[in-house]
Amino acid sequence: MTATSQAAAADHSHRFHTIVTTVENKPGVLARVAGLFARRGFNIESLAVAPTADERFSRITFTVDVASSSLEQVVKQLDKLINVVEISELSPTESVERELMLVTVDVAGGRRHELLELVDDFRAYVLDANQSQMMLSLAARPGRLDEFEEHLRGFGIVQLQRTGRVALPSLDS
Amino acid sequence: MDMNGGQALVKALECEGVEVVFGLPGGAILPVYDPIIESTIRHILVRHEQGAGHMAEGYAHATGRPGVAMITSGPGATNGVTPLCDAYMDSIPLVCITGQVPYAAIGTDAFQECDTTGITMAVTKHNFLVTEAQDIPRIIHEAFHIATTGRPGPVLVDIPKDIVDPRNPRSAMTWYEPTDDIMELPGYRPATAGDPELVRAAAELICKAERPVLYAGGGILKARAAAELLALAELIDVPVVTTLMARGCFPDSHELCLGMPGMHGNYTAVTAMQSSDLLIALGARFDDRVTGRLDGFAPDAKVIHVDIDAAELGKVRNPDVAIRGDCKLVIAELVEALKACGGLEAQPDRRAWRSQISGWQERHPLVYEQSEPGELLKPQYVLEVLRDSTPDDTIVTSGVGQHQMWASQYWRFDHPYTWINSGGLGTMGFSVPAAIGAKVGMPDRMVWAVDGDGCFQMTAQELVTASMERIPIKVALFNNAYLGMVRQWQEMFYEERYSEVYLSHEIPDYVKWAEAMGCVALRVEAPEEVAPAINKANEIDDRPVVLEFRSAAEENVYPMVPAGQSNSDIVVDPSQR
């Protein structure tokens, strides 16, 4: 890692925050949550929404790029939304984060074998393949997905979709 | 009992104790207007939906009960956005019912369709799109609960036409009693009492402070905590400033009252806060119009901040003690904690602070020069005469601008809920409809709308509503032929380059206009005519009255903290410089 990229990584951890909210599973709730960020010009980097074990509620996990002081204000305002039941910030050291990536890679250049080695190394899966392309999936830490993506660039990424991270607190945190 | 959604809606409003609805019917809300005929609810037919919203605000502010507006879809709803935002900024409990196109037509660009819940999401405490007639009683109850508890605010309920139209099978429902236990609000937990440890910490800070100031905001009125504030101030003998939203929450004639702080606050209120070593902020939000340039605001003060809304704590100024809670309960707790610490005897000797404050009061009272014969009226003089010619408990509403600042400065508010204005949003045109709403809610009280000529032209048509409904408000209209506050800024900060601020003394002819709307109207041009005109207006109780005061355009509001400057750079009246 170069000095610049280390600094960038440090900045990354400082500014990126993972917020987990339990909300009522109702129409329009995501728009209310997203609206609070949009109004301030904050970008949502990653977003994952799905019902919880209790289908009356959904969990929204999102990562935002914002200074801590502004974040505190937004979190308080999110908490004021009537449909938001619970809200917490997850620190990376006290939580488990996972993200899923689907990616189609160009293998026309005869590097199929090399790609399959990479798939093994990362414990990814091959979901589909033809003469010229392979579709892979990887579920892992978001950082691990970044690394995988970096390696795949050498092959040629045709299409890529990430789900956005989901997270739960670590058991002993 | 089987009924249709429209009947259920009206019955649900009756169950909430609604006595009056301000509204205007239209296509999508039509089915609800049929059961209104049989209802006990009084409906006031406005001339513009914005008027309905501001009337509901005036009603809510004066009575403490939620105001209700009912308007149709599309343009009706968009006309209601300004009062919703106004109520949101000033924490006014409001329930706004909007018609919507039939559920199946939503999203098809149907006639008079707009995305009402989408548009109002950012200007309401919460909003609902009701999709089933069966949900109406529960959602109406939830709407009133949310509007009136915690930090109050506007709630909008959007009702598609099909679920209230008796000719549509989707409107069929079975009535049930809307009670608290049927509410489904798992994420709504309004704050109540304060954390006792934090209250003790606050009491300890107070017992050490040499130059404390009680900074009372609109939250005192929302919490109905005026009596608690008085008890606290008297117990520790600490001066009180009352913000624009809090005027009247502490009596102006009380010796501890310093009046209004902020951009056009009086010198003593502003300077006492600047020099303070402890600000006790109660239901106040450190608005930019109060703090001036933030890094220069009350630089030596520690801060105790009490607010029911956690998002206010630390939003602008980091507090030393932050207490989330209802002001009424927290102040009562604080009084007990201070008594336990020894009450007044435990307070430091603050004679030096008190004498410093009285020095400022003596050197920098509010001043203006009376007009010379033949000159136009001084608005400050008119307001003093109006104040002295009306009962103590008169309700005063105001628009936004110079007249608003003078009214707040020169009135003597000795009772809570006697001052109603648009503080946060600064909505021109607020005064006349707000006065109508206040008078409907408090029919035995005298209600005066103080207004400017710019504001009056925005919502004056509601005087037709007042005439038709026999709501005898009185309007003191200051006609200085200008958008006065903007003119003042152009004079002071744009080298007297007056751009698009001239309105005219003569057009419109306010007397003829007011008479055309069914009001009694008088034009007043000389100081000796002021008191007789007001006395005549006070005697009229069967229709609205408009007094047009021809006033001096060059009169500026002082003191003034220019925008973006520190409160220490307060500009006083030229005669005191």
Interface residues (C-beta under 8 A of the other chain):
Chain A: V23 E24 P27 G28 A31 R32 G35 R39 R56 F57 E72 Q73 K76 Q77 D79 K80 L81 I82 N83 V84 V85 E86
Chain B: T117 G118 M121 A122 K125 H126 L129 I146 L185 P186 G187 Y188 D309 A310 A311 G314 K315
